[in-house]
Amino acid sequence: MIPRYTPAELAELWSPARRFAVWLEVELAACEAMEDAGLVPRGTAAGIRGKNLVLDPARIDAIERTTKHDVIAFLTHVEELAGIEARWLHRGMTSSDVLDTSLAILLRDAADMLLARCDKVLAALARRAREHAKTPMIGRSHGIFAEPITFGLALAGHHAELARGRTRLETARREIAVGKIAGAVGTYAHLTPEIEARALGRLGLEAETVATQIVARDRHAAYFAALALMAAGIERLATNVRHWQRSEVAEAEEAFTVGQKGSSAMPHKRNPILSENLCGLARVVRAAVVPALEDVALWHERDISHSSVERMIGPDATATLGFMLERSASLVDGLVVYVENLKKNLDRAAELYFSEATLLALVEAGMARQEAYVLVQRNAMRAWRGEGRFRDLLAADADVMSKLDAARLAELFDLEHALAHVPAILERALGAS
């Protein structure tokens, strides 16, 4: 994790102190479940809790340099602090019981932090979409003028995409909230499924259906894929902002604050740096997906090739996405929309966006579709070349006017008709947002 792109809450979540504290909580939850089963003396976990242990990550690291095993180093340090009672910890367990269950807790909690941030972006998009629900703009396909939309509709599309991303992350959160206290190869040789269920229940987790030595890694792959899809949605929004802010488009731009500088060389510059940053960070989150997928196929009941991967992608992907969501909410809230420029670009299309309406009207009037297409296109290409406005050219075309009268032609060039269903689409996208 790079501090520049790491929210403080996520930095704390992935800190060594938090990690070891969660390990201890997993051990104590398992110990309490074993007490209930009569395998460990009553009061063992409470006695250890009562000592209010303050684990020292530096001391655990020092022990690990000798043991070459992180969980043994951790348990050794706990015994140093807790004394003889700590001998009952880890009874019948294997390291992955602690590591995988703890990772589930951390990924679950990270998801909660991301979902809360996602809600702020959704709220910002909903507010701005409603604000510009009736602000017309030219829609583009292939970067070329197509048919009219509204700026609010464009934002509503981003809202809908991010809402789907939120649903995926909620699903991934449920799927990842799974641990195991099942022993060396998941057979409960020195434990029982009941002990596992009690321990995991105290931690707010479910049990892995069929554990090997680990929790199955398809769960983790789905989690990181959900993060990547959310990041991709943010990247699409940021890409649109970058386009809208281009000098020759100038339909919307990032807020430019007092004292901000755009270029070390050119004082006039106002660059879409936030959006460009979001596009770059999306690549980092997306990069976690392939390693997570490659972690699924481990040898037999497990190997350790996934461990180093997850120590990196877990903190990096969640913290980076958390930062992206915070920046996205700020970006949308502060987005400056130039309504007059939206109108100018709509006018620049010279009413060509009514070509489909004209085509359909000619077909309805009895003309073969391909013949009608040729008539409309030849006038559209003249308008494209700047030889006149599209409606005027159509009105002067005898072949067109043999099928349409002036009143019908005027009806076709109706912007309100073209946008009549936008309110319903917005309602479908935003609902109660």
C-alpha positions as a LaTeX table, in Angstrom:
\begin{tabular}{lrrr}
\hline
Residue & $x$ (\AA) & $y$ (\AA) & $z$ (\AA) \\
\hline
Met1 & 0.00 & 0.00 & 0.00 \\
Ile2 & 1.26 & 3.47 & $-0.93$ \\
Pro3 & 0.22 & 6.11 & 1.64 \\
Arg4 & $-0.74$ & 8.54 & $-1.15$ \\
Tyr5 & $-3.52$ & 6.19 & $-2.28$ \\
Thr6 & $-4.48$ & 4.56 & 1.02 \\
Pro7 & $-7.38$ & 5.78 & 3.19 \\
Ala8 & $-6.41$ & 5.78 & 6.87 \\
Glu9 & $-9.18$ & 3.34 & 7.77 \\
Leu10 & $-7.86$ & 0.75 & 5.32 \\
Ala11 & $-4.26$ & 1.34 & 6.36 \\
Glu12 & $-5.25$ & 0.49 & 9.93 \\
Leu13 & $-7.22$ & $-2.55$ & 8.78 \\
Trp14 & $-4.19$ & $-4.06$ & 7.04 \\
Ser15 & $-1.63$ & $-3.03$ & 9.66 \\
Pro16 & 0.48 & $-5.74$ & 11.36 \\
Ala17 & $-1.06$ & $-4.79$ & 14.71 \\
Arg18 & $-4.58$ & $-5.38$ & 13.42 \\
Arg19 & $-3.60$ & $-8.60$ & 11.68 \\
Phe20 & $-2.09$ & $-10.13$ & 14.82 \\
Ala21 & $-5.01$ & $-8.91$ & 16.92 \\
Val22 & $-7.39$ & $-10.76$ & 14.59 \\
Trp23 & $-5.21$ & $-13.87$ & 14.76 \\
Leu24 & $-5.51$ & $-13.76$ & 18.55 \\
Glu25 & $-9.27$ & $-13.29$ & 18.34 \\
Val26 & $-9.54$ & $-16.37$ & 16.10 \\
Glu27 & $-7.45$ & $-18.41$ & 18.55 \\
Leu28 & $-9.56$ & $-17.29$ & 21.50 \\
Ala29 & $-12.84$ & $-17.96$ & 19.70 \\
Ala30 & $-11.63$ & $-21.48$ & 18.92 \\
Cys31 & $-10.46$ & $-21.89$ & 22.51 \\
Glu32 & $-13.88$ & $-20.89$ & 23.85 \\
Ala33 & $-15.56$ & $-23.39$ & 21.53 \\
Met34 & $-13.20$ & $-26.10$ & 22.77 \\
Glu35 & $-14.03$ & $-25.15$ & 26.35 \\
Asp36 & $-17.71$ & $-25.67$ & 25.54 \\
Ala37 & $-16.79$ & $-29.11$ & 24.17 \\
Gly38 & $-14.80$ & $-30.01$ & 27.29 \\
Leu39 & $-11.48$ & $-30.20$ & 25.48 \\
Val40 & $-9.93$ & $-27.19$ & 27.20 \\
Pro41 & $-10.26$ & $-26.10$ & 30.86 \\
Arg42 & $-13.09$ & $-23.66$ & 31.47 \\
Gly43 & $-12.02$ & $-20.04$ & 31.75 \\
Thr44 & $-8.86$ & $-20.41$ & 29.66 \\
Ala45 & $-9.87$ & $-17.88$ & 27.02 \\
Ala46 & $-11.31$ & $-15.49$ & 29.58 \\
Gly47 & $-8.08$ & $-15.68$ & 31.57 \\
Ile48 & $-6.03$ & $-14.78$ & 28.54 \\
Arg49 & $-8.43$ & $-11.99$ & 27.57 \\
Gly50 & $-8.17$ & $-10.64$ & 31.08 \\
Lys51 & $-4.45$ & $-10.09$ & 30.66 \\
Asn52 & $-5.21$ & $-7.47$ & 27.98 \\
Leu53 & $-2.29$ & $-8.59$ & 25.87 \\
Val54 & $-0.57$ & $-5.93$ & 23.77 \\
Leu55 & 1.07 & $-7.81$ & 20.94 \\
Asp56 & 4.33 & $-6.45$ & 19.57 \\
Pro57 & 4.64 & $-6.97$ & 15.79 \\
Ala58 & 8.37 & $-6.23$ & 15.94 \\
Arg59 & 8.85 & $-8.99$ & 18.53 \\
Ile60 & 6.87 & $-11.46$ & 16.40 \\
Asp61 & 9.02 & $-10.56$ & 13.38 \\
Ala62 & 12.15 & $-11.10$ & 15.44 \\
Ile63 & 10.99 & $-14.57$ & 16.51 \\
Glu64 & 10.03 & $-15.42$ & 12.93 \\
Arg65 & 13.55 & $-14.72$ & 11.76 \\
Thr66 & 14.51 & $-17.80$ & 13.78 \\
Thr67 & 11.42 & $-20.00$ & 13.37 \\
Lys68 & 10.85 & $-19.14$ & 9.70 \\
His69 & 7.15 & $-19.61$ & 10.49 \\
Asp70 & 4.84 & $-16.68$ & 11.16 \\
Val71 & 2.10 & $-18.48$ & 13.11 \\
Ile72 & 4.61 & $-20.23$ & 15.38 \\
Ala73 & 6.31 & $-16.88$ & 15.96 \\
Phe74 & 2.94 & $-15.38$ & 16.86 \\
Leu75 & 2.05 & $-18.22$ & 19.25 \\
Thr76 & 5.48 & $-18.01$ & 20.86 \\
His77 & 4.96 & $-14.31$ & 21.54 \\
Val78 & 1.50 & $-14.94$ & 22.94 \\
Glu79 & 2.96 & $-17.51$ & 25.31 \\
Glu80 & 5.60 & $-15.00$ & 26.39 \\
Leu81 & 2.84 & $-12.57$ & 27.36 \\
Ala82 & 0.09 & $-14.90$ & 28.57 \\
Gly83 & 2.10 & $-17.57$ & 30.31 \\
Ile84 & 1.26 & $-21.24$ & 30.76 \\
Glu85 & $-2.45$ & $-20.81$ & 29.96 \\
Ala86 & $-1.54$ & $-20.15$ & 26.34 \\
Arg87 & $-0.57$ & $-23.80$ & 25.91 \\
Trp88 & $-4.23$ & $-24.57$ & 25.19 \\
Leu89 & $-4.35$ & $-22.24$ & 22.20 \\
His90 & $-4.18$ & $-23.80$ & 18.74 \\
Arg91 & $-5.17$ & $-27.25$ & 20.03 \\
Gly92 & $-5.86$ & $-29.52$ & 17.04 \\
Met93 & $-5.54$ & $-26.58$ & 14.66 \\
Thr94 & $-3.28$ & $-25.88$ & 11.73 \\
Ser95 & $-1.84$ & $-22.54$ & 10.67 \\
Ser96 & $-4.36$ & $-22.07$ & 7.89 \\
Asp97 & $-7.19$ & $-22.31$ & 10.39 \\
Val98 & $-5.87$ & $-19.05$ & 11.79 \\
Leu99 & $-4.66$ & $-17.47$ & 8.56 \\
Asp100 & $-7.67$ & $-18.18$ & 6.37 \\
Thr101 & $-10.22$ & $-17.35$ & 9.04 \\
Ser102 & $-8.42$ & $-14.11$ & 9.79 \\
Leu103 & $-8.16$ & $-13.22$ & 6.11 \\
Ala104 & $-11.90$ & $-13.78$ & 5.79 \\
Ile105 & $-12.51$ & $-11.29$ & 8.60 \\
Leu106 & $-10.19$ & $-8.69$ & 7.07 \\
Leu107 & $-11.63$ & $-9.04$ & 3.56 \\
Arg108 & $-15.18$ & $-8.92$ & 4.94 \\
Asp109 & $-14.41$ & $-5.76$ & 6.91 \\
Ala110 & $-12.67$ & $-4.22$ & 3.90 \\
Ala111 & $-15.78$ & $-4.91$ & 1.83 \\
Asp112 & $-17.90$ & $-3.07$ & 4.40 \\
Met113 & $-15.60$ & $-0.05$ & 4.12 \\
Leu114 & $-15.81$ & $-0.16$ & 0.32 \\
Leu115 & $-19.59$ & $-0.51$ & 0.31 \\
Ala116 & $-19.94$ & 2.58 & 2.53 \\
Arg117 & $-17.74$ & 4.56 & 0.13 \\
Cys118 & $-19.64$ & 3.22 & $-2.86$ \\
Asp119 & $-22.87$ & 4.55 & $-1.36$ \\
Lys120 & $-21.41$ & 8.06 & $-1.34$ \\
Val121 & $-20.54$ & 7.85 & $-5.02$ \\
Leu122 & $-24.01$ & 6.55 & $-5.83$ \\
Ala123 & $-25.59$ & 9.41 & $-3.89$ \\
Ala124 & $-23.48$ & 11.96 & $-5.75$ \\
Leu125 & $-24.32$ & 10.44 & $-9.14$ \\
Ala126 & $-28.03$ & 10.33 & $-8.33$ \\
Arg127 & $-28.05$ & 13.97 & $-7.24$ \\
Arg128 & $-26.21$ & 15.22 & $-10.32$ \\
Ala129 & $-28.26$ & 13.00 & $-12.64$ \\
Arg130 & $-31.47$ & 14.51 & $-11.34$ \\
Glu131 & $-29.98$ & 17.99 & $-11.56$ \\
His132 & $-29.33$ & 17.50 & $-15.28$ \\
Ala133 & $-32.19$ & 15.16 & $-16.10$ \\
Lys134 & $-33.45$ & 17.58 & $-18.78$ \\
Thr135 & $-30.12$ & 19.03 & $-19.93$ \\
Pro136 & $-29.87$ & 17.93 & $-23.59$ \\
Met137 & $-26.56$ & 16.82 & $-25.06$ \\
Ile138 & $-25.47$ & 14.99 & $-28.15$ \\
Gly139 & $-24.94$ & 11.29 & $-27.67$ \\
Arg140 & $-21.93$ & 9.75 & $-29.33$ \\
Ser141 & $-21.09$ & 6.31 & $-30.66$ \\
His142 & $-17.55$ & 5.64 & $-31.86$ \\
Gly143 & $-16.86$ & 9.18 & $-30.63$ \\
Ile144 & $-19.12$ & 10.54 & $-33.41$ \\
Phe145 & $-22.38$ & 12.46 & $-33.05$ \\
Ala146 & $-25.28$ & 10.00 & $-32.79$ \\
Glu147 & $-28.67$ & 10.95 & $-31.29$ \\
Pro148 & $-29.63$ & 13.24 & $-28.38$ \\
Ile149 & $-29.49$ & 12.16 & $-24.77$ \\
Thr150 & $-29.34$ & 14.26 & $-21.61$ \\
Phe151 & $-26.38$ & 14.82 & $-19.35$ \\
Gly152 & $-28.45$ & 13.39 & $-16.51$ \\
Leu153 & $-29.04$ & 10.22 & $-18.51$ \\
Ala154 & $-25.30$ & 9.81 & $-19.04$ \\
Leu155 & $-24.72$ & 10.06 & $-15.28$ \\
Ala156 & $-27.64$ & 7.71 & $-14.58$ \\
Gly157 & $-25.90$ & 5.08 & $-16.70$ \\
His158 & $-22.85$ & 5.34 & $-14.50$ \\
His159 & $-25.08$ & 5.11 & $-11.42$ \\
Ala160 & $-26.68$ & 1.92 & $-12.73$ \\
Glu161 & $-23.29$ & 0.36 & $-13.46$ \\
Leu162 & $-21.91$ & 1.21 & $-10.03$ \\
Ala163 & $-25.10$ & $-0.08$ & $-8.39$ \\
Arg164 & $-24.52$ & $-3.42$ & $-10.13$ \\
Gly165 & $-20.95$ & $-3.32$ & $-8.89$ \\
Arg166 & $-22.22$ & $-2.78$ & $-5.38$ \\
Thr167 & $-24.47$ & $-5.81$ & $-5.67$ \\
Arg168 & $-21.54$ & $-7.91$ & $-6.86$ \\
Leu169 & $-19.42$ & $-6.76$ & $-3.95$ \\
Glu170 & $-22.20$ & $-7.57$ & $-1.48$ \\
Thr171 & $-22.36$ & $-11.07$ & $-2.97$ \\
Ala172 & $-18.59$ & $-11.42$ & $-2.81$ \\
Arg173 & $-18.64$ & $-10.23$ & 0.80 \\
Arg174 & $-21.04$ & $-13.01$ & 1.75 \\
Glu175 & $-19.01$ & $-15.59$ & $-0.16$ \\
Ile176 & $-15.71$ & $-14.53$ & 1.40 \\
Ala177 & $-17.05$ & $-14.47$ & 4.98 \\
Val178 & $-16.10$ & $-18.12$ & 5.39 \\
Gly179 & $-13.45$ & $-19.63$ & 7.66 \\
Lys180 & $-12.26$ & $-23.01$ & 8.84 \\
Ile181 & $-11.28$ & $-24.52$ & 12.18 \\
Ala182 & $-10.96$ & $-28.03$ & 10.78 \\
Gly183 & $-7.37$ & $-29.05$ & 11.35 \\
Ala184 & $-4.50$ & $-30.08$ & 9.11 \\
Val185 & $-6.45$ & $-31.31$ & 6.08 \\
Gly186 & $-9.97$ & $-30.29$ & 7.03 \\
Thr187 & $-11.07$ & $-33.60$ & 8.58 \\
Tyr188 & $-11.51$ & $-32.43$ & 12.20 \\
Ala189 & $-9.15$ & $-35.19$ & 13.34 \\
His190 & $-8.69$ & $-33.48$ & 16.71 \\
Leu191 & $-11.72$ & $-31.17$ & 16.57 \\
Thr192 & $-15.37$ & $-31.40$ & 15.53 \\
Pro193 & $-17.64$ & $-29.56$ & 13.09 \\
Glu194 & $-19.57$ & $-28.32$ & 16.13 \\
Ile195 & $-16.46$ & $-26.71$ & 17.59 \\
Glu196 & $-15.80$ & $-25.03$ & 14.25 \\
Ala197 & $-19.37$ & $-23.77$ & 13.97 \\
Arg198 & $-19.27$ & $-22.29$ & 17.48 \\
Ala199 & $-15.92$ & $-20.62$ & 16.92 \\
Leu200 & $-16.81$ & $-19.17$ & 13.54 \\
Gly201 & $-20.20$ & $-18.07$ & 14.80 \\
Arg202 & $-18.48$ & $-15.93$ & 17.43 \\
Leu203 & $-16.52$ & $-14.32$ & 14.61 \\
Gly204 & $-19.50$ & $-13.72$ & 12.33 \\
Leu205 & $-18.38$ & $-16.28$ & 9.76 \\
Glu206 & $-19.74$ & $-19.42$ & 8.14 \\
Ala207 & $-17.79$ & $-22.67$ & 7.75 \\
Glu208 & $-16.21$ & $-23.72$ & 4.46 \\
Thr209 & $-18.35$ & $-26.45$ & 2.89 \\
Val210 & $-15.48$ & $-28.82$ & 2.21 \\
Ala211 & $-12.21$ & $-27.50$ & 3.59 \\
Thr212 & $-8.87$ & $-28.94$ & 2.65 \\
Gln213 & $-6.07$ & $-27.36$ & 4.63 \\
Ile214 & $-7.45$ & $-24.04$ & 3.41 \\
Val215 & $-10.60$ & $-22.24$ & 2.40 \\
Ala216 & $-11.17$ & $-22.71$ & $-1.34$ \\
Arg217 & $-9.64$ & $-19.89$ & $-3.35$ \\
Asp218 & $-12.44$ & $-19.53$ & $-5.90$ \\
Arg219 & $-14.08$ & $-17.44$ & $-3.18$ \\
His220 & $-11.16$ & $-15.03$ & $-3.16$ \\
Ala221 & $-11.02$ & $-14.91$ & $-6.95$ \\
Ala222 & $-14.67$ & $-13.85$ & $-7.05$ \\
Tyr223 & $-13.96$ & $-11.18$ & $-4.45$ \\
Phe224 & $-11.10$ & $-9.62$ & $-6.40$ \\
Ala225 & $-13.10$ & $-9.84$ & $-9.61$ \\
Ala226 & $-15.87$ & $-7.85$ & $-7.93$ \\
Leu227 & $-13.33$ & $-5.21$ & $-6.90$ \\
Ala228 & $-12.00$ & $-5.04$ & $-10.45$ \\
Leu229 & $-15.45$ & $-4.62$ & $-11.96$ \\
Met230 & $-16.21$ & $-1.76$ & $-9.60$ \\
Ala231 & $-12.89$ & $-0.15$ & $-10.50$ \\
Ala232 & $-13.70$ & $-0.61$ & $-14.20$ \\
Gly233 & $-17.00$ & 1.22 & $-13.71$ \\
Ile234 & $-15.16$ & 4.11 & $-12.10$ \\
Glu235 & $-12.68$ & 4.08 & $-14.97$ \\
Arg236 & $-15.50$ & 4.39 & $-17.51$ \\
Leu237 & $-16.86$ & 7.41 & $-15.63$ \\
Ala238 & $-13.40$ & 8.96 & $-15.46$ \\
Thr239 & $-12.84$ & 8.31 & $-19.17$ \\
Asn240 & $-16.04$ & 10.17 & $-20.00$ \\
Val241 & $-15.03$ & 13.11 & $-17.82$ \\
Arg242 & $-11.69$ & 13.23 & $-19.62$ \\
His243 & $-13.50$ & 13.38 & $-22.94$ \\
Trp244 & $-16.03$ & 15.97 & $-21.80$ \\
Gln245 & $-13.17$ & 18.15 & $-20.56$ \\
Arg246 & $-11.23$ & 18.13 & $-23.85$ \\
Ser247 & $-10.79$ & 21.69 & $-25.12$ \\
Glu248 & $-12.70$ & 21.06 & $-28.35$ \\
Val249 & $-15.58$ & 19.41 & $-26.43$ \\
Ala250 & $-15.70$ & 21.47 & $-23.20$ \\
Glu251 & $-19.02$ & 20.07 & $-21.97$ \\
Ala252 & $-17.96$ & 19.42 & $-18.37$ \\
Glu253 & $-14.79$ & 19.52 & $-16.32$ \\
Glu254 & $-13.33$ & 18.70 & $-12.95$ \\
Ala255 & $-13.57$ & 21.44 & $-10.35$ \\
Phe256 & $-10.48$ & 23.66 & $-10.46$ \\
Thr257 & $-9.84$ & 25.01 & $-6.97$ \\
Val258 & $-8.31$ & 28.27 & $-5.83$ \\
Gly259 & $-4.53$ & 28.02 & $-5.90$ \\
Gln260 & $-4.50$ & 24.89 & $-8.05$ \\
Lys261 & $-1.90$ & 24.73 & $-10.81$ \\
Gly262 & $-2.33$ & 22.76 & $-14.02$ \\
Ser263 & 1.15 & 22.75 & $-15.48$ \\
Ser264 & 4.65 & 23.66 & $-14.40$ \\
Ala265 & 5.22 & 25.21 & $-17.84$ \\
Met266 & 1.82 & 26.48 & $-19.04$ \\
Pro267 & $-0.12$ & 28.61 & $-16.56$ \\
His268 & $-3.33$ & 28.37 & $-18.59$ \\
Lys269 & $-3.73$ & 24.59 & $-18.21$ \\
Arg270 & $-6.69$ & 22.96 & $-16.43$ \\
Asn271 & $-6.09$ & 19.23 & $-16.75$ \\
Pro272 & $-8.38$ & 16.29 & $-15.81$ \\
Ile273 & $-5.82$ & 14.96 & $-13.37$ \\
Leu274 & $-8.30$ & 13.32 & $-11.00$ \\
Ser275 & $-9.91$ & 11.33 & $-13.80$ \\
Glu276 & $-6.58$ & 10.36 & $-15.28$ \\
Asn277 & $-5.47$ & 9.22 & $-11.85$ \\
Leu278 & $-8.59$ & 7.08 & $-11.49$ \\
Cys279 & $-7.95$ & 5.43 & $-14.85$ \\
Gly280 & $-4.44$ & 4.57 & $-13.75$ \\
Leu281 & $-5.48$ & 3.20 & $-10.38$ \\
Ala282 & $-8.15$ & 1.02 & $-12.02$ \\
Arg283 & $-5.29$ & $-0.84$ & $-13.70$ \\
Val284 & $-3.80$ & $-1.62$ & $-10.30$ \\
Val285 & $-7.06$ & $-3.05$ & $-8.95$ \\
Arg286 & $-7.68$ & $-4.99$ & $-12.15$ \\
Ala287 & $-4.18$ & $-6.44$ & $-11.97$ \\
Ala288 & $-5.17$ & $-8.40$ & $-8.86$ \\
Val289 & $-7.64$ & $-10.58$ & $-10.75$ \\
Val290 & $-5.25$ & $-12.83$ & $-12.66$ \\
Pro291 & $-3.09$ & $-13.67$ & $-9.60$ \\
Ala292 & $-6.28$ & $-14.37$ & $-7.62$ \\
Leu293 & $-7.47$ & $-16.73$ & $-10.34$ \\
Glu294 & $-4.09$ & $-18.44$ & $-10.44$ \\
Asp295 & $-4.36$ & $-19.01$ & $-6.68$ \\
Val296 & $-7.38$ & $-21.29$ & $-7.19$ \\
Ala297 & $-5.44$ & $-24.31$ & $-8.45$ \\
Leu298 & $-3.21$ & $-25.32$ & $-5.55$ \\
Trp299 & $-1.53$ & $-28.70$ & $-5.06$ \\
His300 & $-3.64$ & $-31.39$ & $-3.38$ \\
Glu301 & $-4.92$ & $-30.14$ & $-0.01$ \\
Arg302 & $-2.83$ & $-26.97$ & $-0.35$ \\
Asp303 & 0.52 & $-25.46$ & $-1.09$ \\
Ile304 & 1.79 & $-22.03$ & $-0.11$ \\
Ser305 & 2.01 & $-20.35$ & $-3.52$ \\
His306 & $-1.15$ & $-18.33$ & $-2.85$ \\
Ser307 & 0.07 & $-16.84$ & 0.43 \\
Ser308 & 2.56 & $-14.28$ & $-0.88$ \\
Val309 & 0.08 & $-13.21$ & $-3.54$ \\
Glu310 & $-2.69$ & $-12.50$ & $-1.06$ \\
Arg311 & $-0.42$ & $-10.60$ & 1.31 \\
Met312 & 0.08 & $-8.13$ & $-1.55$ \\
Ile313 & $-3.21$ & $-8.00$ & $-3.45$ \\
Gly314 & $-5.47$ & $-7.98$ & $-0.39$ \\
Pro315 & $-4.22$ & $-4.67$ & 1.02 \\
Asp316 & $-3.34$ & $-3.13$ & $-2.35$ \\
Ala317 & $-6.61$ & $-3.83$ & $-4.19$ \\
Thr318 & $-8.95$ & $-2.92$ & $-1.32$ \\
Ala319 & $-7.06$ & 0.22 & $-0.28$ \\
Thr320 & $-6.69$ & 1.43 & $-3.86$ \\
Leu321 & $-10.38$ & 0.91 & $-4.60$ \\
Gly322 & $-11.25$ & 2.67 & $-1.35$ \\
Phe323 & $-9.23$ & 5.67 & $-2.47$ \\
Met324 & $-10.83$ & 5.55 & $-5.93$ \\
Leu325 & $-14.32$ & 5.59 & $-4.46$ \\
Glu326 & $-13.50$ & 8.56 & $-2.24$ \\
Arg327 & $-12.02$ & 10.46 & $-5.18$ \\
Ser328 & $-14.95$ & 9.56 & $-7.43$ \\
Ala329 & $-17.49$ & 10.96 & $-4.97$ \\
Ser330 & $-15.54$ & 14.21 & $-4.81$ \\
Leu331 & $-15.17$ & 14.31 & $-8.58$ \\
Val332 & $-18.89$ & 13.90 & $-9.24$ \\
Asp333 & $-19.88$ & 16.36 & $-6.51$ \\
Gly334 & $-17.60$ & 19.03 & $-7.93$ \\
Leu335 & $-18.12$ & 18.35 & $-11.64$ \\
Val336 & $-18.69$ & 21.63 & $-13.51$ \\
Val337 & $-21.25$ & 21.23 & $-16.30$ \\
Tyr338 & $-21.28$ & 23.75 & $-19.16$ \\
Val339 & $-24.90$ & 23.74 & $-20.32$ \\
Glu340 & $-24.30$ & 26.27 & $-23.10$ \\
Asn341 & $-21.48$ & 24.19 & $-24.55$ \\
Leu342 & $-23.69$ & 21.11 & $-24.43$ \\
Lys343 & $-26.23$ & 23.07 & $-26.50$ \\
Lys344 & $-23.54$ & 24.32 & $-28.91$ \\
Asn345 & $-22.32$ & 20.79 & $-29.57$ \\
Leu346 & $-25.89$ & 19.63 & $-30.06$ \\
Asp347 & $-26.36$ & 22.43 & $-32.59$ \\
Arg348 & $-23.10$ & 21.51 & $-34.32$ \\
Ala349 & $-24.70$ & 18.21 & $-35.29$ \\
Ala350 & $-26.90$ & 20.25 & $-37.69$ \\
Glu351 & $-29.98$ & 18.18 & $-36.77$ \\
Leu352 & $-28.42$ & 15.08 & $-38.29$ \\
Tyr353 & $-29.56$ & 13.19 & $-35.21$ \\
Phe354 & $-33.07$ & 13.14 & $-36.69$ \\
Ser355 & $-31.91$ & 10.88 & $-39.54$ \\
Glu356 & $-33.41$ & 7.75 & $-38.01$ \\
Ala357 & $-36.76$ & 9.42 & $-37.41$ \\
Thr358 & $-36.81$ & 10.49 & $-41.07$ \\
Leu359 & $-35.84$ & 7.01 & $-42.24$ \\
Leu360 & $-38.66$ & 5.42 & $-40.23$ \\
Ala361 & $-41.18$ & 7.99 & $-41.47$ \\
Leu362 & $-40.33$ & 7.20 & $-45.08$ \\
Val363 & $-40.70$ & 3.48 & $-44.41$ \\
Glu364 & $-44.06$ & 4.07 & $-42.73$ \\
Ala365 & $-45.10$ & 6.11 & $-45.79$ \\
Gly366 & $-44.58$ & 3.06 & $-48.01$ \\
Met367 & $-40.97$ & 3.33 & $-49.18$ \\
Ala368 & $-38.63$ & 0.33 & $-49.10$ \\
Arg369 & $-36.23$ & 0.65 & $-46.19$ \\
Gln370 & $-33.01$ & 0.51 & $-48.23$ \\
Glu371 & $-34.34$ & 3.03 & $-50.73$ \\
Ala372 & $-35.32$ & 5.33 & $-47.88$ \\
Tyr373 & $-31.88$ & 4.86 & $-46.35$ \\
Val374 & $-30.21$ & 6.08 & $-49.55$ \\
Leu375 & $-32.42$ & 9.19 & $-49.72$ \\
Val376 & $-31.80$ & 10.14 & $-46.09$ \\
Gln377 & $-28.09$ & 9.42 & $-46.27$ \\
Arg378 & $-27.47$ & 11.53 & $-49.36$ \\
Asn379 & $-28.97$ & 14.55 & $-47.62$ \\
Ala380 & $-27.20$ & 13.76 & $-44.38$ \\
Met381 & $-23.83$ & 13.62 & $-46.14$ \\
Arg382 & $-24.46$ & 17.05 & $-47.70$ \\
Ala383 & $-25.26$ & 18.44 & $-44.24$ \\
Trp384 & $-22.13$ & 16.71 & $-42.90$ \\
Arg385 & $-20.08$ & 18.56 & $-45.52$ \\
Gly386 & $-21.60$ & 21.86 & $-44.43$ \\
Glu387 & $-23.79$ & 22.39 & $-47.50$ \\
Gly388 & $-26.86$ & 23.24 & $-45.42$ \\
Arg389 & $-28.96$ & 22.17 & $-42.49$ \\
Phe390 & $-30.35$ & 18.68 & $-42.67$ \\
Arg391 & $-34.02$ & 19.63 & $-42.49$ \\
Asp392 & $-33.69$ & 22.23 & $-45.24$ \\
Leu393 & $-31.93$ & 19.77 & $-47.51$ \\
Leu394 & $-34.63$ & 17.15 & $-46.94$ \\
Ala395 & $-37.34$ & 19.72 & $-47.66$ \\
Ala396 & $-35.68$ & 20.52 & $-50.96$ \\
Asp397 & $-35.42$ & 16.84 & $-51.99$ \\
Ala398 & $-38.34$ & 15.98 & $-54.25$ \\
Asp399 & $-37.92$ & 12.23 & $-53.68$ \\
Val400 & $-38.26$ & 12.70 & $-49.93$ \\
Met401 & $-41.12$ & 15.15 & $-50.12$ \\
Ser402 & $-43.04$ & 12.84 & $-52.44$ \\
Lys403 & $-43.63$ & 10.76 & $-49.31$ \\
Leu404 & $-43.67$ & 13.42 & $-46.59$ \\
Asp405 & $-45.33$ & 16.79 & $-46.40$ \\
Ala406 & $-43.89$ & 19.84 & $-44.62$ \\
Ala407 & $-45.99$ & 19.32 & $-41.50$ \\
Arg408 & $-44.86$ & 15.70 & $-41.13$ \\
Leu409 & $-41.25$ & 16.69 & $-41.67$ \\
Ala410 & $-41.50$ & 19.31 & $-38.93$ \\
Glu411 & $-42.92$ & 16.71 & $-36.53$ \\
Leu412 & $-39.87$ & 14.53 & $-37.04$ \\
Phe413 & $-37.48$ & 17.26 & $-35.90$ \\
Asp414 & $-38.77$ & 17.37 & $-32.33$ \\
Leu415 & $-36.13$ & 17.15 & $-29.59$ \\
Glu416 & $-38.73$ & 16.66 & $-26.86$ \\
His417 & $-40.11$ & 13.66 & $-28.70$ \\
Ala418 & $-36.61$ & 12.20 & $-29.02$ \\
Leu419 & $-36.09$ & 12.52 & $-25.26$ \\
Ala420 & $-39.62$ & 11.65 & $-24.15$ \\
His421 & $-38.63$ & 8.42 & $-22.39$ \\
Val422 & $-35.61$ & 9.81 & $-20.54$ \\
Pro423 & $-37.56$ & 10.48 & $-17.30$ \\
Ala424 & $-38.70$ & 6.86 & $-17.20$ \\
Ile425 & $-35.15$ & 5.61 & $-17.75$ \\
Leu426 & $-33.88$ & 7.86 & $-14.97$ \\
Glu427 & $-36.56$ & 6.58 & $-12.62$ \\
Arg428 & $-35.65$ & 3.01 & $-13.50$ \\
Ala429 & $-31.98$ & 3.72 & $-12.82$ \\
Leu430 & $-32.24$ & 5.90 & $-9.74$ \\
Gly431 & $-35.47$ & 4.81 & $-8.08$ \\
Ala432 & $-35.36$ & 5.99 & $-4.49$ \\
Ser433 & $-31.66$ & 6.94 & $-4.67$ \\
\hline
\end{tabular}
